[in-house]
Amino acid sequence: MMKPIALGLLLSAGLAAQPAPIFDGRSYLKAIQKPSKAEAATVQAEVRQRSQEKFLKKRLEGLDAGKFEEAFEIRGVAAGSFTRAGAAQRAVLYRYSYTNGVVVLEGDKVVAHYSGDPGDYALYVAIFAAPDLNGNGLSEMVLLRNTEDTADVYAYFFDSGKYQGATMVFTTNVRPGEDPPPNEKIQDLAYAVRAQGSKLQRETFRRGAKGPWTVKAGFANFQLESKGRTDRLQRIDP
């Protein structure tokens, strides 16, 4: 008969080996989670306070502070351990006028506030979490963004505000306001990304102008792309 301790170790190993989905480019908008009313109120109060301090005040120079509610919007929330290993935390992505930020909550307390944008006429549109990929005990924040003049969506990975790299979420050969390229079939590509232990894996899907998504390539390990970018999230809380 197998000893209970040995059985427990086997079960733990089996659970640890299970892949952890991060996002799916076919349906990422439907997967965005909303914070509770209490969390939303805490984040709104935090952003309102910081907007009167040097960092955000300088970035948002000329913005009418009396129209805060019109300029402020929450874009989603993700659960993880973002600033302290083992902590049960919630990272809330917000948009304030033309800037983005993330407020990390632990219970009803603000434990971190990050500010930063992907640039190039872009804003972050969603937030997800990845399990600890580099072994430091912290979850990675995964922020999705798109640019104003394309339908392309990218995922940016951050660890404690430090940029880790990016990967494609969705792309198409049809550009907004333009006809499809001549002699070229319409094709959308979407990517589902998961963590398998410390490795990232990606599955690729495609579809034409009509019809369902089909698998183009099954899950395989891949590396984030980081060449040429210096994105980061600036921590602005004391």
C-alpha positions as CSV (number, residue, x, y, z in Angstrom):
1,M,0.0,0.0,0.0
2,M,1.3,3.4,-0.9
3,K,2.2,5.6,2.0
4,P,0.0,8.8,2.4
5,I,3.0,11.1,2.1
6,A,4.2,9.6,-1.1
7,L,0.7,9.7,-2.5
8,G,0.4,13.4,-1.5
9,L,3.7,14.2,-3.3
10,L,2.5,12.5,-6.5
11,L,-0.8,14.4,-6.4
12,S,1.0,17.7,-5.8
13,A,3.3,17.0,-8.7
14,G,0.4,16.1,-11.0
15,L,-1.4,19.4,-10.1
16,A,1.7,21.4,-10.6
17,A,2.1,19.9,-14.1
18,Q,-1.4,21.1,-15.2
19,P,-1.2,23.9,-17.9
20,A,-2.5,27.3,-16.8
21,P,-4.4,29.2,-19.5
22,I,-3.5,32.9,-19.6
23,F,-5.4,34.3,-22.6
24,D,-7.1,33.2,-25.8
25,G,-7.0,35.6,-28.8
26,R,-10.3,34.3,-30.1
27,S,-12.3,35.4,-27.0
28,Y,-10.1,37.6,-24.8
29,L,-12.7,40.4,-24.5
30,K,-15.3,38.0,-23.1
31,A,-12.8,36.8,-20.5
32,I,-12.1,40.2,-19.0
33,Q,-13.1,40.2,-15.3
34,K,-14.6,43.1,-13.5
35,P,-13.7,44.2,-10.0
36,S,-16.3,44.3,-7.2
37,K,-18.0,47.6,-6.5
38,A,-15.8,48.0,-3.3
39,E,-12.6,47.4,-5.3
40,A,-13.7,49.8,-8.0
41,A,-14.4,52.5,-5.4
42,T,-11.0,52.0,-3.8
43,V,-9.2,52.2,-7.1
44,Q,-11.1,55.3,-8.2
45,A,-10.2,57.0,-4.9
46,E,-6.6,56.0,-5.2
47,V,-6.3,57.4,-8.8
48,R,-8.1,60.6,-7.9
49,Q,-5.6,61.2,-5.1
50,R,-2.5,60.4,-7.2
51,S,-3.8,62.6,-10.0
52,Q,-3.1,65.6,-7.8
53,E,0.5,64.6,-7.1
54,K,3.5,65.4,-9.3
55,F,3.8,62.3,-11.5
56,L,0.3,62.0,-12.8
57,K,-0.3,65.7,-12.6
58,K,2.6,66.3,-15.0
59,R,1.5,63.6,-17.4
60,L,-2.1,64.8,-17.5
61,E,-1.3,68.5,-17.7
62,G,-4.3,70.5,-19.0
63,L,-6.9,67.9,-18.0
64,D,-9.9,69.3,-16.3
65,A,-9.8,67.8,-12.8
66,G,-13.5,68.6,-12.4
67,K,-14.3,66.0,-15.0
68,F,-12.6,63.1,-13.3
69,E,-15.5,60.7,-13.7
70,E,-15.7,61.3,-17.4
71,A,-12.0,60.6,-17.9
72,F,-11.7,57.6,-15.6
73,E,-12.5,54.0,-16.6
74,I,-11.7,50.6,-15.2
75,R,-10.7,48.0,-17.8
76,G,-10.5,44.8,-15.8
77,V,-9.0,42.9,-12.9
78,A,-6.7,39.8,-12.4
79,A,-5.9,37.7,-9.4
80,G,-2.4,36.7,-8.3
81,S,0.5,37.5,-6.1
82,F,2.0,40.6,-7.7
83,T,4.1,42.2,-5.0
84,R,4.5,39.5,-2.3
85,A,4.9,35.8,-2.7
86,G,1.8,33.9,-1.5
87,A,-0.4,37.0,-1.2
88,A,-3.9,36.9,-2.4
89,Q,-4.0,40.1,-4.5
90,R,-6.1,41.7,-7.2
91,A,-4.5,43.9,-9.9
92,V,-7.0,46.4,-11.4
93,L,-6.3,48.0,-14.8
94,Y,-7.6,51.6,-15.2
95,R,-7.6,54.2,-17.9
96,Y,-7.5,57.9,-16.9
97,S,-7.8,60.1,-20.0
98,Y,-4.9,59.1,-22.3
99,T,-2.8,57.2,-19.7
100,N,-3.0,53.7,-18.1
101,G,-2.3,52.4,-14.7
102,V,-2.6,49.3,-12.5
103,V,-3.5,49.4,-8.8
104,V,-2.8,46.3,-6.8
105,L,-5.1,45.5,-3.9
106,E,-4.7,43.1,-1.0
107,G,-8.1,42.9,0.7
108,D,-9.3,46.5,0.9
109,K,-5.8,48.0,0.9
110,V,-3.8,49.5,-1.9
111,V,-0.3,47.8,-1.9
112,A,1.0,49.1,-5.2
113,H,0.2,51.6,-7.9
114,Y,1.9,51.4,-11.3
115,S,1.5,53.9,-14.2
116,G,2.6,53.4,-17.8
117,D,1.5,53.2,-21.4
118,P,2.5,51.1,-24.4
119,G,2.9,54.2,-26.6
120,D,2.4,54.6,-30.3
121,Y,-1.2,55.8,-30.0
122,A,-2.1,52.8,-28.0
123,L,-3.7,52.0,-24.7
124,Y,-4.0,48.8,-22.6
125,V,-7.4,47.3,-23.0
126,A,-7.3,44.2,-20.7
127,I,-5.4,42.6,-17.9
128,F,-4.7,39.0,-17.1
129,A,-2.2,37.2,-14.8
130,A,0.4,34.5,-15.5
131,P,1.6,32.1,-12.8
132,D,5.2,32.6,-11.6
133,L,7.4,32.1,-14.7
134,N,10.8,33.1,-13.4
135,G,10.8,31.4,-10.0
136,N,10.6,34.6,-7.8
137,G,7.3,33.7,-6.3
138,L,5.4,36.5,-8.0
139,S,2.7,36.4,-10.7
140,E,3.3,38.3,-13.9
141,M,0.9,41.0,-15.1
142,V,-0.2,40.5,-18.6
143,L,-1.6,43.7,-20.3
144,L,-3.2,43.6,-23.7
145,R,-3.1,46.6,-26.0
146,N,-4.0,47.6,-29.5
147,T,-3.3,50.6,-31.6
148,E,-5.8,53.1,-33.0
149,D,-5.2,52.4,-36.7
150,T,-5.0,48.6,-36.7
151,A,-6.9,45.6,-35.3
152,D,-3.7,44.0,-34.0
153,V,-3.6,43.1,-30.3
154,Y,-0.4,42.3,-28.3
155,A,0.2,41.0,-24.8
156,Y,2.9,42.7,-22.7
157,F,4.3,40.7,-19.7
158,F,5.5,42.5,-16.6
159,D,7.1,41.3,-13.4
160,S,7.0,43.9,-10.5
161,G,6.6,46.5,-13.2
162,K,9.6,45.3,-15.2
163,Y,9.0,44.5,-18.8
164,Q,9.5,40.8,-19.7
165,G,8.5,40.8,-23.3
166,A,5.5,40.7,-25.6
167,T,3.6,38.3,-27.9
168,M,0.8,38.6,-30.5
169,V,-2.8,38.0,-29.4
170,F,-4.7,38.7,-32.6
171,T,-3.9,39.9,-36.1
172,T,-5.6,40.2,-39.5
173,N,-4.6,41.2,-43.0
174,V,-7.7,43.5,-43.2
175,R,-7.0,47.0,-42.0
176,P,-9.8,49.3,-40.6
177,G,-11.3,51.4,-43.4
178,E,-9.4,49.5,-46.1
179,D,-10.4,46.8,-48.6
180,P,-8.8,43.4,-48.3
181,P,-5.4,43.2,-50.1
182,P,-6.0,42.4,-53.8
183,N,-5.7,38.7,-54.7
184,E,-5.4,37.8,-51.1
185,K,-7.8,35.9,-49.0
186,I,-9.0,37.4,-45.7
187,Q,-7.3,35.7,-42.8
188,D,-7.5,36.3,-39.1
189,L,-4.9,34.8,-36.7
190,A,-5.5,34.3,-33.0
191,Y,-3.2,32.9,-30.3
192,A,-4.0,31.0,-27.1
193,V,-1.2,31.2,-24.6
194,R,-0.8,29.1,-21.5
195,A,1.9,28.4,-18.9
196,Q,3.3,24.9,-18.5
197,G,5.4,25.2,-15.4
198,S,7.9,27.9,-16.1
199,K,7.4,27.6,-19.9
200,L,5.1,29.5,-22.1
201,Q,3.2,27.6,-24.8
202,R,1.2,29.0,-27.7
203,E,-1.5,27.5,-30.0
204,T,-2.4,29.2,-33.3
205,F,-5.8,29.5,-34.8
206,R,-7.0,30.9,-38.1
207,R,-10.2,31.8,-39.9
208,G,-11.2,33.2,-43.2
209,A,-13.9,35.8,-44.1
210,K,-16.5,33.2,-43.1
211,G,-16.4,30.1,-41.1
212,P,-15.2,29.0,-37.6
213,W,-11.7,29.1,-36.1
214,T,-9.5,26.1,-37.0
215,V,-6.2,25.1,-35.5
216,K,-3.2,26.1,-37.6
217,A,-0.6,24.9,-35.1
218,G,-0.9,23.1,-31.8
219,F,0.6,24.1,-28.5
220,A,4.4,24.6,-28.6
221,N,6.9,26.3,-26.4
222,F,7.9,29.8,-27.4
223,Q,9.8,32.9,-26.1
224,L,8.5,36.4,-25.5
225,E,9.8,39.0,-27.9
226,S,11.6,41.9,-26.2
227,K,14.1,43.3,-28.7
228,G,13.9,47.0,-29.3
229,R,11.4,47.8,-26.5
230,T,12.0,49.4,-23.1
231,D,8.4,49.4,-21.8
232,R,7.9,49.4,-18.0
233,L,5.4,50.3,-15.4
234,Q,6.5,53.1,-13.1
235,R,5.6,52.6,-9.5
236,I,4.1,55.8,-8.2
237,D,2.9,55.0,-4.7
238,P,5.2,55.8,-1.7
